[in-house]
């Protein structure tokens, strides 16, 4: 029994020494205090140093840990979510979020120097941690189901990689849209029981230096449909005939080039956007409903 106890103590000491060396290698100084090493020791080795399987972007495990660092960036809408790692369980992924936030942050700060302005659970229990340093910008570390992460990333692909959709010579008349597209039923408007694809809208100023900017405008639920084809049709109808200025589709077509109005992302979802001079930007798009709850976070 004594030998087993001594072996366990020796193993714990080796682990503390290894962590101390890790701190020194990353530029930390111990100052004769084990408190930082003890804090780090609560994270298993696969959380501190994810394996190649955890770091594989192409074959993600169930939950993806992501970061978003907008320090010295123009605005949060310019910066995408960066893949960090993926894990088989939410418990592991949430623990990795905490480790990255406090011990592997891009500012190189010690855990005691990082303050979480937000530390909360999103839908499904996904941990969300965010810091907004006095110098501006923000650091966010969180977790999403990998399927949702991929959907959100696909919807952010730069416009040059999206497939352009040309309008015909004559703008479509409202009567060419199906009845359930022009006038969605209660089932289509039910936010609590969304069908497979959600149509969303947003209306707000760009970060152009002229207008007050508090971040990108929220994406509002409009309706949902069972098929992508119906949802894309609804997006076009809402964009042309339900825009915030009350102008007709032909007027929008006249003022703005096709490519800025009408593209398709890698998920096959329509994205339509325009901004009349000095006005807000009007955007309508489609996203799989499983990802909509996370689209504003």
C-alpha positions in Angstrom: 0.0 0.0 0.0 2.8 2.4 0.9 4.6 1.7 -2.4 1.4 2.3 -4.3 0.9 5.6 -2.5 4.5 6.7 -3.1 4.2 5.8 -6.8 1.0 7.9 -7.1 2.7 10.9 -5.4 5.7 10.5 -7.7 3.4 10.5 -10.7 1.6 13.6 -9.5 4.9 15.4 -9.0 6.1 14.5 -12.5 2.9 15.9 -13.9 3.3 19.1 -12.0 6.9 19.4 -13.2 5.9 18.7 -16.8 3.2 21.5 -16.6 5.7 23.8 -15.0 8.1 23.3 -17.9 5.2 23.9 -20.3 4.6 27.3 -18.6 8.2 28.3 -18.9 8.3 27.2 -22.5 5.4 29.5 -23.2 7.0 32.5 -21.5 5.3 32.1 -18.1 7.3 32.5 -14.9 6.5 30.5 -11.9 7.7 32.9 -9.1 7.8 29.8 -6.9 4.0 29.5 -7.0 2.3 26.2 -8.1 -1.1 27.8 -8.4 -1.1 28.3 -12.1 0.3 24.8 -12.7 -2.4 23.3 -10.4 -5.1 25.2 -12.4 -3.7 23.7 -15.6 -3.5 20.2 -14.2 -7.3 20.0 -14.0 -7.4 19.8 -17.8 -6.7 16.3 -19.2 -3.8 16.0 -21.7 -6.1 15.5 -24.7 -7.7 18.9 -23.8 -4.4 20.7 -23.5 -2.9 19.0 -26.6 -5.6 17.6 -28.9 -4.6 14.7 -31.0 -4.4 14.7 -34.8 -7.9 13.2 -34.9 -9.2 16.1 -32.8 -7.4 18.6 -35.1 -8.6 17.1 -38.4 -10.8 19.7 -40.1 -12.0 17.3 -42.8 -13.3 14.6 -40.4 -14.6 16.4 -37.5 -16.0 14.7 -34.4 -19.4 15.6 -33.1 -18.6 18.9 -31.5 -16.4 21.7 -32.9 -14.5 24.2 -30.8 -14.1 27.5 -32.6 -12.5 30.9 -31.9 -13.1 34.4 -33.2 -10.5 37.1 -32.6 -11.4 40.5 -33.8 -8.6 42.4 -32.1 -7.4 45.1 -34.5 -10.0 44.0 -37.1 -12.5 46.4 -38.6 -15.6 44.7 -37.4 -16.9 41.4 -36.1 -18.8 40.8 -39.3 -15.5 40.7 -41.2 -14.1 37.8 -39.2 -15.2 34.2 -39.4 -15.2 31.4 -36.8 -11.8 29.7 -36.9 -11.7 25.9 -36.3 -9.7 24.9 -33.2 -10.5 21.3 -32.6 -13.4 18.8 -32.4 -14.4 16.3 -29.7 -16.7 13.3 -29.4 -18.5 14.7 -26.3 -19.9 18.1 -25.4 -18.2 17.8 -22.0 -14.8 17.5 -23.6 -15.5 20.3 -26.0 -16.8 22.7 -23.3 -13.6 22.0 -21.3 -11.5 22.7 -24.3 -13.3 26.1 -24.7 -12.3 27.0 -21.2 -8.7 25.9 -21.7 -8.2 27.9 -24.9 -9.9 31.0 -23.4 -7.7 31.1 -20.3 -4.5 29.3 -21.3 -4.1 29.4 -25.1 -5.6 32.8 -26.0 -4.1 34.9 -28.9 -3.2 37.7 -26.5 -0.7 35.5 -24.7 -2.2 36.5 -21.4 -2.1 34.5 -18.2 -5.3 33.0 -16.9 -5.5 35.6 -14.1 -5.3 38.4 -16.7 -8.2 37.3 -18.8 -11.7 38.3 -17.8 -14.8 36.6 -19.2 -17.4 39.3 -20.0 -19.7 36.4 -20.9 -19.5 32.8 -19.9 -22.8 31.1 -20.6 -24.5 28.1 -22.2 -26.0 28.5 -25.6 -28.7 26.2 -27.1 -28.0 22.6 -26.4 -25.6 23.4 -23.6 -22.7 24.7 -25.8 -20.4 26.8 -23.7 -19.8 30.4 -24.9 -17.0 32.5 -23.5 -16.2 36.1 -24.6 -13.8 38.8 -23.5 -13.9 42.5 -24.7 -10.5 44.0 -23.8 -10.2 47.8 -23.1 -8.1 48.1 -26.3 -11.1 47.2 -28.5 -12.1 44.1 -30.4 -13.1 40.9 -28.7 -12.1 37.3 -28.2 -14.8 34.6 -28.4 -14.3 30.9 -27.8 -17.3 28.5 -28.1 -18.5 25.2 -29.3 -21.1 24.1 -31.9 -22.2 20.8 -33.3 -19.9 20.2 -36.2 -22.8 20.0 -38.6 -23.9 23.4 -37.6 -20.4 24.8 -37.7 -19.9 23.7 -41.3 -23.3 25.2 -42.3 -22.4 28.6 -40.8 -19.0 28.5 -42.3 -20.4 27.7 -45.8 -22.8 30.6 -45.6 -19.9 33.0 -45.0 -17.9 32.0 -48.1 -16.6 35.1 -49.9 -18.9 36.3 -52.7 -16.3 35.5 -55.4 -16.7 31.8 -54.6 -20.5 31.8 -54.7 -22.4 30.9 -57.8 -24.0 34.0 -59.3 -27.7 33.8 -60.4 -28.8 35.9 -63.3 -32.2 37.6 -63.4 -34.2 37.3 -66.6 -34.7 40.3 -68.8 -38.1 41.0 -67.1 -38.4 40.9 -63.3 -40.7 38.2 -62.1 -44.3 39.3 -61.3 -45.7 38.4 -58.0 -48.3 36.1 -59.6 -45.5 33.8 -60.8 -44.7 32.9 -57.2 -46.6 30.0 -55.6 -49.4 30.8 -53.2 -47.6 29.4 -50.2 -44.5 31.5 -51.1 -46.5 34.8 -51.3 -48.6 34.0 -48.3 -47.0 31.5 -45.9 -49.4 29.5 -43.8 -49.3 29.3 -40.0 -47.2 26.2 -40.3 -44.6 28.1 -42.3 -44.6 31.0 -39.8 -44.3 28.8 -36.7 -40.9 29.7 -35.1 -41.2 26.9 -32.5 -41.6 24.1 -35.0 -39.5 25.1 -38.0 -39.4 23.0 -41.1 -36.1 22.0 -42.7 -35.1 25.4 -44.2 -35.5 28.9 -42.6 -35.8 32.2 -44.5 -34.3 35.1 -42.6 -34.0 38.8 -43.1 -31.7 41.6 -41.8 -31.8 45.4 -42.2 -29.0 47.6 -40.8 -26.1 49.9 -41.5 -22.8 48.7 -42.6 -19.7 49.6 -40.6 -18.9 52.5 -43.0 -17.7 55.2 -40.6 -20.7 57.4 -41.3 -23.4 55.7 -39.3 -23.6 54.4 -35.7 -22.5 50.8 -35.8 -23.2 48.3 -32.9 -22.3 45.2 -34.9 -24.1 43.4 -37.7 -27.9 43.6 -37.4 -29.8 40.5 -36.1 -31.0 38.0 -38.6 -34.8 37.8 -38.1 -36.9 34.7 -38.7 -39.3 35.2 -41.6 -40.6 31.7 -42.4 -39.6 28.1 -43.0 -40.2 25.5 -45.7 -39.8 21.8 -46.2 -37.7 22.1 -49.4 -34.8 24.3 -50.3 -36.5 25.2 -53.6 -39.5 26.7 -51.8 -37.3 28.5 -49.3 -35.2 30.1 -52.1 -38.3 31.2 -53.9 -39.6 32.8 -50.7 -36.3 34.6 -50.2 -36.5 36.1 -53.6 -40.1 37.2 -53.1 -39.4 38.8 -49.7 -36.3 40.5 -51.0 -38.1 42.0 -54.0 -41.6 42.7 -52.6 -41.3 42.9 -48.8 -38.2 45.2 -48.5 -38.2 47.9 -45.9 -38.5 50.8 -48.4 -41.6 49.6 -50.1 -40.1 49.8 -53.5 -40.7 47.3 -56.3 -38.3 44.7 -57.5 -37.8 46.5 -60.8 -36.4 49.5 -58.9 -34.0 47.4 -57.0 -32.9 45.7 -60.2 -32.3 49.0 -61.9 -30.0 50.5 -59.2 -27.8 47.5 -58.4 -25.8 44.9 -60.3 -27.0 41.3 -60.4 -24.0 39.8 -58.6 -24.6 42.0 -55.6 -28.2 40.9 -55.4 -28.4 37.2 -56.0 -25.9 34.4 -55.3 -26.0 30.9 -54.1 -23.7 29.6 -51.3 -22.2 26.1 -51.1 -25.3 24.8 -49.4 -27.4 25.9 -52.4 -29.0 28.7 -50.4 -30.0 32.0 -51.9 -28.4 35.2 -50.6 -29.8 38.5 -51.8 -28.6 41.8 -50.6 -28.5 45.5 -51.6 -27.9 48.9 -50.0 -29.3 52.1 -51.6 -27.1 55.1 -51.3 -26.9 56.3 -47.6 -29.4 53.7 -46.6 -29.3 50.4 -44.6 -28.4 47.1 -46.1 -31.3 44.8 -46.8 -30.4 41.1 -46.9 -32.6 38.0 -47.3 -31.2 34.5 -47.2 -31.9 30.8 -46.4 -30.2 28.5 -43.9 -30.9 25.0 -42.6 -33.1 25.4 -39.6 -30.8 23.4 -37.3 -28.3 26.3 -37.6 -30.6 29.3 -37.4 -30.6 29.4 -33.6 -26.9 30.0 -33.6 -26.7 32.5 -36.5 -26.7 35.6 -34.3 -24.4 34.4 -31.6 
